[in-house]
């Protein structure tokens, strides 16, 4: 049996590949990019493009192999409204369809697939369990929800597919929108919050995502969806305050009227000059907390890292990049 990590040269894939090779497992990383990461001392790399299905056939896939689909276009960089569909759907949806068709051709039936908590949209219940209504607020979430529907169809054809819905993944090597926050703090500038900052904000560590993949594999790839998030996330004000103190910055937290900021961002988005994606700012002052107890019950998985430590670690990595 082999572990085939599609999109494995990215953030989560490198950690998962490292963890699996450390266990003595055979690992193939397949991606359009090759970062020459140290993990390739023990894992084979094959260059593929999920939007070009013929490239997937270069991967030596056997019926008993486990495939992990980590390939995705994310919410960074921020795309203008007019370009979002063409940016997200070819990789997120068409790429997933190509992977499933390729697996079916070979007779492989075991898939671990990452989507996002953004399929939920606005909070209807708190915390959000896996049966929370799905009503995504933009093309990213819609493309990911469409892949879940596709996975359901393949489950009916004999596939075993575990789906993970993570909150914002952070850790070494991934900054995204956080780089803007870190620059404000380094410049001792005010840090605006959408709303009063009293709502909690939940992250998930890249290391916890990798351990969830292993938990799904050990559990036999259950045909189910699982939320991934930290435990006991603190309010935004506390989270940012801890980071500012850690950085020794003179930045202050600036609460704003959430409704006014959102309408301003809506207007900028309408004229294709977005500062944030609507899927980010429309829920920024809401209580959006994932209930991860299902993953604990069924997979034996729990998050190890807390939000404040994750954010400070990400800031430390950001500072290292400035000094190299």
C-alpha positions as a printed NumPy array, in Angstrom:
array([[  0.   ,   0.   ,   0.   ],
       [  1.149,   3.525,  -0.848],
       [  0.05 ,   6.984,   0.256],
       [ -0.514,   9.304,  -2.722],
       [ -0.636,  12.967,  -1.67 ],
       [ -2.115,  15.13 ,  -4.429],
       [ -1.125,  18.755,  -3.942],
       [  1.403,  17.4  ,  -1.489],
       [  4.118,  19.987,  -2.062],
       [  1.95 ,  22.499,  -0.238],
       [  1.429,  23.449,   3.343],
       [ -0.319,  20.388,   4.804],
       [  1.086,  17.913,   2.308],
       [  4.717,  18.382,   3.308],
       [  3.868,  17.739,   6.971],
       [  1.768,  14.699,   6.13 ],
       [  4.458,  13.275,   3.858],
       [  7.062,  13.772,   6.567],
       [  4.9  ,  12.106,   9.207],
       [  4.1  ,   9.107,   7.004],
       [  7.671,   8.523,   5.827],
       [  8.814,   8.709,   9.461],
       [  6.47 ,   5.76 ,  10.08 ],
       [  8.136,   3.814,   7.277],
       [  5.216,   4.251,   4.864],
       [  5.678,   4.496,   1.091],
       [  4.73 ,   8.016,   0.   ],
       [  4.338,   9.668,  -3.39 ],
       [  3.914,  13.437,  -3.525],
       [  2.193,  14.655,  -6.697],
       [  1.967,  18.364,  -7.434],
       [  2.479,  21.002, -10.079],
       [  5.274,  22.526,  -7.986],
       [  8.367,  21.017,  -6.361],
       [  9.891,  23.058,  -3.549],
       [ 12.868,  20.693,  -3.09 ],
       [ 11.709,  20.212,   0.505],
       [ 13.731,  17.837,   2.688],
       [ 10.796,  15.404,   2.714],
       [ 11.783,  14.293,  -0.803],
       [ 14.781,  12.466,   0.647],
       [ 12.257,   9.79 ,   1.634],
       [  9.247,  10.452,  -0.609],
       [  9.   ,  10.25 ,  -4.391],
       [  7.857,  13.342,  -6.297],
       [  5.808,  13.251,  -9.518],
       [  4.862,  16.449, -11.335],
       [  1.148,  16.571, -12.201],
       [ -1.576,  19.114, -12.864],
       [ -5.017,  18.185, -11.549],
       [ -6.628,  20.247, -14.316],
       [ -4.871,  18.02 , -16.895],
       [ -6.251,  14.526, -16.157],
       [ -3.738,  12.749, -18.394],
       [ -0.915,  13.789, -16.043],
       [ -2.477,  11.838, -13.183],
       [ -1.856,   8.598, -15.064],
       [  1.883,   9.045, -14.473],
       [  1.247,   8.144, -10.827],
       [  1.602,   4.392, -10.132],
       [ -1.721,   3.953,  -8.354],
       [ -2.809,   0.541,  -7.054],
       [ -6.234,  -0.518,  -5.815],
       [ -5.227,  -0.62 ,  -2.138],
       [ -3.504,   2.793,  -2.092],
       [ -4.824,   5.773,  -0.127],
       [ -5.16 ,   9.085,  -1.978],
       [ -5.15 ,  12.428,  -0.15 ],
       [ -6.522,  15.365,  -2.144],
       [ -4.95 ,  18.558,  -0.809],
       [ -4.918,  20.419,  -4.13 ],
       [ -6.842,  23.686,  -4.   ],
       [ -6.972,  27.335,  -4.918],
       [ -7.331,  29.308,  -1.702],
       [ -8.529,  32.777,  -0.655],
       [ -5.038,  34.187,  -1.069],
       [ -4.276,  36.119,  -3.173],
       [ -7.528,  38.075,  -3.043],
       [ -9.173,  37.859,  -6.451],
       [-11.479,  40.464,  -8.041],
       [-15.113,  39.39 ,  -8.071],
       [-15.151,  39.054, -11.859],
       [-12.33 ,  36.49 , -11.833],
       [-13.269,  34.29 ,  -8.873],
       [-15.186,  31.577, -10.701],
       [-12.433,  30.953, -13.23 ],
       [ -9.837,  31.051, -10.433],
       [-11.406,  28.557,  -8.018],
       [-13.457,  26.048, -10.008],
       [-10.918,  24.508, -12.442],
       [ -8.663,  23.289,  -9.608],
       [-11.121,  22.853,  -6.751],
       [-13.989,  21.161,  -8.599],
       [-12.683,  19.974, -11.976],
       [ -9.455,  18.809, -10.341],
       [-11.378,  16.757,  -7.77 ],
       [-13.526,  15.223, -10.511],
       [-10.378,  14.3  , -12.471],
       [ -8.877,  12.639,  -9.387],
       [-12.021,  10.609,  -8.731],
       [-12.286,   9.48 , -12.351],
       [ -8.608,   8.466, -12.374],
       [ -9.041,   6.503,  -9.157],
       [-12.097,   4.734, -10.524],
       [-10.224,   3.701, -13.672],
       [ -7.588,   1.944, -11.548],
       [-10.   ,   0.52 ,  -8.992],
       [ -8.681,   2.597,  -6.067],
       [-11.464,   3.557,  -3.684],
       [ -9.903,   5.254,  -0.63 ],
       [ -9.773,   9.059,  -0.563],
       [ -9.136,  11.698,   2.124],
       [-10.44 ,  15.007,   0.794],
       [-10.102,  18.536,   2.205],
       [-12.83 ,  21.135,   1.752],
       [-13.458,  24.073,   4.135],
       [-15.651,  25.354,   6.95 ],
       [-16.677,  28.117,   4.526],
       [-19.264,  25.802,   3.026],
       [-21.406,  26.726,   6.071],
       [-21.645,  30.477,   5.465],
       [-23.346,  32.478,   8.23 ],
       [-23.714,  30.72 ,  11.569],
       [-27.169,  29.273,  12.111],
       [-26.235,  27.277,  15.198],
       [-23.257,  27.601,  17.546],
       [-21.115,  25.603,  17.556],
       [-21.345,  24.4  ,  13.974],
       [-21.632,  20.628,  13.718],
       [-21.18 ,  18.714,  10.478],
       [-24.93 ,  18.803,   9.81 ],
       [-25.022,  22.622,   9.932],
       [-26.828,  24.073,   6.87 ],
       [-24.468,  24.612,   3.941],
       [-24.865,  28.061,   2.385],
       [-21.46 ,  29.339,   1.172],
       [-21.017,  33.06 ,   0.604],
       [-18.745,  32.985,  -2.448],
       [-17.092,  31.045,  -5.216],
       [-14.453,  29.428,  -3.007],
       [-16.965,  27.911,  -0.625],
       [-19.323,  27.017,  -3.46 ],
       [-16.575,  25.202,  -5.37 ],
       [-15.685,  23.224,  -2.256],
       [-19.299,  22.348,  -1.468],
       [-19.701,  21.104,  -5.048],
       [-16.8  ,  18.693,  -4.483],
       [-18.6  ,  17.266,  -1.45 ],
       [-21.664,  16.588,  -3.599],
       [-19.375,  14.922,  -6.129],
       [-17.839,  12.79 ,  -3.384],
       [-21.319,  11.685,  -2.301],
       [-21.945,  10.396,  -5.829],
       [-18.725,   8.393,  -5.764],
       [-19.501,   6.999,  -2.329],
       [-22.627,   5.527,  -3.9  ],
       [-20.29 ,   3.818,  -6.388],
       [-18.262,   2.086,  -3.693],
       [-15.739,   4.728,  -2.653],
       [-14.687,   5.36 ,   0.95 ],
       [-14.155,   9.105,   1.307],
       [-13.309,  11.007,   4.485],
       [-13.9  ,  14.745,   4.15 ],
       [-12.221,  17.326,   6.374],
       [-13.624,  20.841,   6.835],
       [-10.866,  22.908,   8.5  ],
       [-10.992,  26.404,   9.9  ],
       [ -8.199,  28.765,   8.816],
       [ -5.044,  26.645,   8.673],
       [ -1.904,  28.326,   9.989],
       [  1.635,  27.276,  10.772],
       [  5.166,  27.44 ,   9.348],
       [  5.158,  28.308,   5.651],
       [  1.708,  29.814,   5.32 ],
       [  0.777,  33.421,   5.975],
       [ -1.866,  34.553,   3.479],
       [ -3.941,  37.43 ,   4.833],
       [ -2.052,  37.269,   8.153],
       [  0.951,  38.967,   6.54 ],
       [ -1.085,  42.212,   6.374],
       [ -1.827,  41.961,  10.092],
       [  1.829,  41.304,  10.931],
       [  2.981,  44.316,   8.897],
       [  0.637,  46.616,  10.831],
       [  2.   ,  45.297,  14.12 ],
       [  5.625,  45.683,  13.014],
       [  4.915,  49.282,  11.983],
       [  3.208,  50.027,  15.346],
       [  0.05 ,  50.993,  13.471],
       [ -3.524,  50.579,  14.721],
       [ -5.004,  47.152,  14.057],
       [ -8.634,  47.538,  12.943],
       [-11.144,  44.849,  13.879],
       [-14.457,  44.241,  12.134],
       [-16.738,  44.778,  15.112],
       [-15.714,  44.939,  18.752],
       [-13.493,  41.837,  18.718],
       [-15.549,  40.083,  21.378],
       [-16.323,  37.077,  19.182],
       [-13.917,  34.12 ,  19.323],
       [-11.701,  33.209,  16.387],
       [-10.693,  29.634,  15.706],
       [ -7.648,  28.367,  13.826],
       [ -6.356,  24.887,  13.083],
       [ -2.672,  23.993,  13.032],
       [ -1.061,  22.471,   9.944],
       [  0.303,  19.769,  12.244],
       [ -3.179,  18.937,  13.515],
       [ -4.43 ,  18.702,   9.923],
       [ -1.667,  16.21 ,   9.125],
       [ -2.504,  14.145,  12.207],
       [ -6.198,  14.129,  11.203],
       [ -5.229,  12.585,   7.852],
       [ -3.362,   9.832,   9.639],
       [ -6.299,   9.285,  11.993],
       [ -8.641,   8.829,   9.012],
       [ -6.248,   6.327,   7.434],
       [ -5.948,   4.32 ,  10.646],
       [ -9.746,   4.322,  11.027],
       [-10.143,   2.824,   7.549],
       [-11.234,   6.022,   5.723],
       [-14.771,   6.379,   7.136],
       [-17.412,   7.641,   4.722],
       [-18.102,  10.827,   6.625],
       [-17.26 ,  14.544,   7.022],
       [-15.337,  15.989,   9.964],
       [-14.754,  19.517,  11.24 ],
       [-11.192,  20.491,  12.147],
       [-10.548,  23.348,  14.559],
       [ -8.808,  24.24 ,  17.792],
       [-10.327,  23.774,  21.225],
       [-11.56 ,  26.75 ,  23.296],
       [-10.707,  29.6  ,  20.88 ],
       [-10.288,  33.01 ,  22.592],
       [-11.966,  36.304,  21.595],
       [-10.373,  38.199,  18.711],
       [ -9.41 ,  41.046,  21.062],
       [ -7.5  ,  38.701,  23.357],
       [ -5.876,  36.844,  20.466],
       [ -4.583,  40.012,  18.83 ],
       [ -3.643,  41.607,  22.133],
       [ -1.467,  38.627,  23.038],
       [  0.281,  38.868,  19.672],
       [  0.913,  42.615,  19.99 ],
       [  2.422,  42.137,  23.445],
       [  4.577,  39.26 ,  22.206],
       [  5.854,  41.411,  19.332],
       [  6.665,  44.325,  21.657],
       [  4.587,  46.542,  19.381],
       [  2.88 ,  49.823,  20.231],
       [ -0.088,  48.963,  18.016],
       [ -3.547,  49.438,  19.484],
       [ -6.684,  47.501,  18.658],
       [ -9.267,  49.609,  16.846],
       [-12.88 ,  48.391,  17.09 ],
       [-15.123,  49.464,  14.216],
       [-18.855,  49.326,  13.43 ],
       [-19.042,  45.947,  11.754],
       [-21.989,  46.827,   9.527],
       [-20.299,  49.968,   8.188],
       [-17.026,  48.207,   7.429],
       [-18.829,  45.388,   5.644],
       [-20.814,  47.787,   3.465],
       [-17.601,  49.616,   2.551],
       [-15.903,  46.349,   1.67 ],
       [-19.014,  45.35 ,  -0.306],
       [-18.703,  48.521,  -2.373],
       [-15.005,  47.951,  -3.062],
       [-15.775,  44.375,  -4.012],
       [-18.537,  45.502,  -6.372],
       [-16.115,  47.687,  -8.328],
       [-13.543,  44.853,  -8.414],
       [-11.112,  46.502,  -5.976],
       [-11.41 ,  44.058,  -3.041],
       [ -9.399,  44.421,   0.142],
       [-10.78 ,  41.133,   1.492],
       [-12.895,  38.348,   0.068],
       [-16.578,  38.509,   1.134],
       [-16.242,  34.984,   2.527],
       [-13.757,  36.437,   5.008],
       [-15.307,  39.733,   6.056],
       [-19.003,  38.855,   6.024],
       [-18.554,  36.502,   8.988],
       [-15.645,  38.326,  10.661],
       [-17.697,  39.537,  13.645],
       [-19.88 ,  36.415,  13.936],
       [-19.399,  33.51 ,  16.313],
       [-18.217,  30.79 ,  13.917],
       [-16.928,  27.887,  15.976],
       [-16.579,  24.371,  14.654],
       [-17.608,  21.464,  16.86 ],
       [-14.85 ,  18.866,  16.411],
       [-16.237,  16.22 ,  18.781],
       [-17.22 ,  13.931,  15.893],
       [-13.578,  13.595,  14.817],
       [-12.688,  12.79 ,  18.418],
       [-15.399,  10.151,  18.749],
       [-14.933,   8.444,  15.406],
       [-11.252,   8.986,  14.594],
       [ -9.684,   9.411,  18.014],
       [ -8.349,  12.802,  16.887],
       [ -8.015,  15.933,  19.002],
       [ -6.343,  19.267,  18.288],
       [ -3.044,  19.726,  20.117],
       [ -2.325,  23.388,  19.419],
       [ -4.086,  26.481,  20.793],
       [ -4.918,  29.591,  18.808],
       [ -2.672,  32.102,  20.572],
       [  0.405,  29.882,  20.254],
       [ -0.389,  29.216,  16.58 ],
       [ -0.687,  32.926,  15.77 ],
       [  2.518,  33.794,  17.617],
       [  4.314,  30.94 ,  15.851],
       [  3.099,  32.234,  12.48 ],
       [  4.347,  35.716,  13.389],
       [  7.744,  34.295,  14.363],
       [  8.001,  32.565,  10.982],
       [  7.059,  35.827,   9.289],
       [  9.854,  37.613,  11.113],
       [ 12.339,  34.936,  10.035],
       [ 11.433,  35.478,   6.379],
       [ 12.212,  39.183,   6.751],
       [ 15.662,  38.392,   8.078],
       [ 16.655,  35.934,   5.331]])
